Amino acid sequence: MTNPMLSGGDAATFDDPLAMLLACHVRIRKQLATLARLERHLPEHGHDEDARAAARAILRYFDSAAVQHHEDEEASLLPRLVARAADARPLADRLLREHGELAARWRSLRPLLSGIAAAQRSVLPPKLVHDIASAYRAHIEVEESELIPLARATLPAGEIAAIGREMAERRGVAIPG
């Protein structure tokens, strides 16, 4: 269960990049729920407009925001955390390995969603949908129960601010200061 004290609402800003990472988890969960609904929708309705729109939305999210989320952790958060707390190395290594596994799962799902979006496919394998959703949920749980609390406890305000600036730069957003 997610700790309510860790919640990162949709109003999170680059001033609190850890809350932004948590807010991204909320959006990932929403996309996974859409994916599950899409998988159940297809057998009865095929690649109708609702299915195509859902597939396009999932593609947009996982092709951009989810990639940036992993980059934020890999390039900005994890190196700083490991530099400050050597005992964070096993956690960082685990999360990096899982990022690679999630990316591989996405590569197997992406062409199927592209086919639905293009009205050329009308089915998603339930096991594939279940497996990718389960992998993401487990990964998010570790980040929320271990990574974010450790980062909040370990990183000084200046480093957290630097992470926020780097996240904004990755997105082409200028932030004051």
N, C-alpha and C positions, 0 to 999 in steps of 0.2 A: 504494500500500500504506500502511496506517495505521501511524504510528510508535508502537511499543509504549510509548515513554516518555510519550506523550500520553494513554494509555488512561485512561478514566474509568469505573471499575467501577460496578456497581449499588449499591455501598456508599457512593458519593459523597454528601456532605452539603452543606448550605448554607454550611458553613465553607469549602468549596472549590467555588465556583460554576462555575469553568471545568471542573472534573472532572464536575460535574453536567451541563453542556452536552454533554460528550463521552459521558457515560452515556446521555443522550437519543439521541445518534446511534446507539448500539448498539441501542436499542429501536426506532428508526425503521427500521434495517436489518432487524430481526426482523419488523416489520410489513410491510415490503416483500416479504420472503420469504413471509410468509403470503399476501399479495396474489397473488404469482406462483403459489403452490400452489392458491389458490382458483380462479384463472383456468383452470388445467389440470384441476381437479377438476370444474368445472361441466358440461362437455360430456358426461361419462360418468354423473355422479351427480345432476345438477340441483341444485335448491336444497334439498338434504336438510339434516338438522339440523347436520351438520358445516359445510356451506357457510354456513348462516344464522349459526351461532355465530362463524365466522371473519369474516364480513362485519360482524357487530355489534362484534367486538373491534377491527377496523380502524377502523370508524366512531368508536368511543369514543376510541381513541388520537389519531386525526388531528383530531377535533373538539375535543379538550381539550389534551392534553399537547403536541402538535406546535404548536398555536396559542400556548401559553404559552412554548414554547421560542423561537419567533420574537419574541414580545414581550420576552423576557429580553434577547435580542440587540439588538433595535431600541430599547428604552427604557433599558436599563441598560448594556450592554457597549459598543455601537458609539459612542454619544455621548461616553463617557469616553475611549475609545481615540482618537477623532478629536481631542478636546480636548488630549490628551497628545502625539499624533503626527500632525501635519497630513498627513504623507505616507500616512497610513492612509485618507484620504478616498476615493481611488479604490476600494480594497477594500471599504470600508463601502458606497459607492454601488452597487457590483456586488452585494453580498450583499442589500442592500435590494431591488434590482430583481429578483433571483432569488426572494426571499421572495414578491414579488407574483406572479411567474410560477408558483411552486409553489402558491400559494393559488388561482390561476385553474385550474390543472390539477386540484387537489382538487375545486373546484366542479363540474368536468365529470365526475369519477369518483364523487362522493358520491351522487348520485341513483341511480346504477347499483347501488352497494353497498346503499343503502337498499332497493331493489327486491329484492335477493337476501335481505337480512335479513327482509323481509316476505313471503318466498316468492312473489313476483310476477315474478321475473326469474331466468333460469338461464344467463346468459352475460355475460362481460366481454370486450370487444374486446382481443385480445392486444396490438395496437399501443398502445392507451391505457395498458395496464398496463406495457408495456416503456418507454414514453416517460416516464411519471411516475416509475418506478423509476430510470431513467437520470438524469433531472433531479435527483432527490434525492441519488443517489450522487455525482454531480459536485459538487453544492453542498456536501455533507458533506466531500468531499475538500478543497475549498478552505478550509472552516472549520478542518479539522484540520491542514492543512499550512501555512496562513498566519495565519488569525485567532487561534486559540488560542495558538500560539507567540508571536505579536506581543503579545497581551494579557498573557501571562505575563512577557514581557521588559519591557513598558512600564508597566503599571499597578502603582502601589504597593499594599502590603498593605491599607491602609485603604480604598482604592477597590474592591478585590476583595471585601473584607468588606461594603461597602455594596451591591455587586451581589448578594451572597448574601442580605442582608436584604430587598432589593427582590424577589428571586425568591420568597422565603418569603412575603412580604406578598401577592404575586400569587396565591399558592396558599392563602392564609388560614392559614398556619402561623406560630405564634408561636415565635420563637427567643430564647434567653436573650441578654442583653447588649445 
